[in-house]
Structures are given as structure tokens and as C-alpha cells.
Amino acid sequence: MATKARPWPYLAAEARDRSAEEAMRGIRALEPLLGKERVTEVEAIRRVGVALNALQTICRLLEGVGAQTRP
């Protein structure tokens, strides 16, 4: 019989929610690059930069609540 999951502490819940928001920001930035829309090279580089920034933010948020990552 599985035990009931414990709620995350307040700070971890905030990191979880902000991480999800950042993941969506990265997804929205990259989606046009996969579609049929024409995107300039400059716009594509900007969108990749936004996605990279979102991923870095996700890592920092999760590390801040104890996630172990490799350097």
C-alpha cells in the first residue's frame, strides 16, 4: 500500500510553480522555430536565448530547494 505524498514545503512549492512557468516560457519561445512560420535568423537566435535563459532559471530554482546537479 502506497503512502500518501507529503506536501512540499512552501519554498519548494514556489520553486516548482516558477519552474513550470519558466518551462512554458521556453516552450513558447521555441515553438515558432518548429512550425511553418518564417523566422529570421536573428529572431531564431533571440528565441533560443530566451529558452536557454528559462532553462537556467529552472535549474537555479530547483537547486535552491535542494536538487543536486552536476557542475
N, C-alpha and C positions, 0 to 999 in steps of 0.2 A: 504494500500500500504506500503510495507516494505521500510525502508530507506536503503541507500547504506552503507555497512560496512565500517568503518573507518580503515585506515591502522594503524598497531601497531607502536608505537614509535620505533626508531632504536634499543634501548636496549632490548625491549620486543621481537622484531623480531629475534634478535640474540639468546635470551634465547629460543624462540620457536624452532628455527632451531637446536640449540645444543641439546635441549631436544629430538627432533626427532632422531638425530644421536645416542644419548645415549640409547634411546628405542631400536633402531635397534641393538646396541651392546649387550644389554641384551637379546634380542630375539636370536641373533646368538649364544650367549653363552649357552642358554638353549635348543635350538632345538635338538642337538645331544642326549640329555637325553631322549627325547620322541621318538626317532627313533629306528631302529633296530640295530644301531651300538652298539658295545660293548664298554662301557666306564668304566674305572677303578673307584673305589670308590674315590681315591684321585683326579682324573680328574673331577669327578662329583662335589665334594666339591669345587674345584677351579672354575668351571663354575658357580656354584650357587653364589660364592663370587663375581665373575665378574658381574653377573646380579644384585646382591644386591648393589654393588658399582654404577652401572649405574642408578638404581632407586633412590639412594640417591642423585646423581648428578642432576637428573631431578628435584627432589624436591627443591634442593638448587637454581637451575637456575630459577624455576618458582616463588619461594619465593622472589628471588632477584628482580623480576619485579612486586611484589605486590600480588602474590597468597597467600591466607590465608589458613594455615594448622593447624591441631590440634597438640599440642606438644606430 
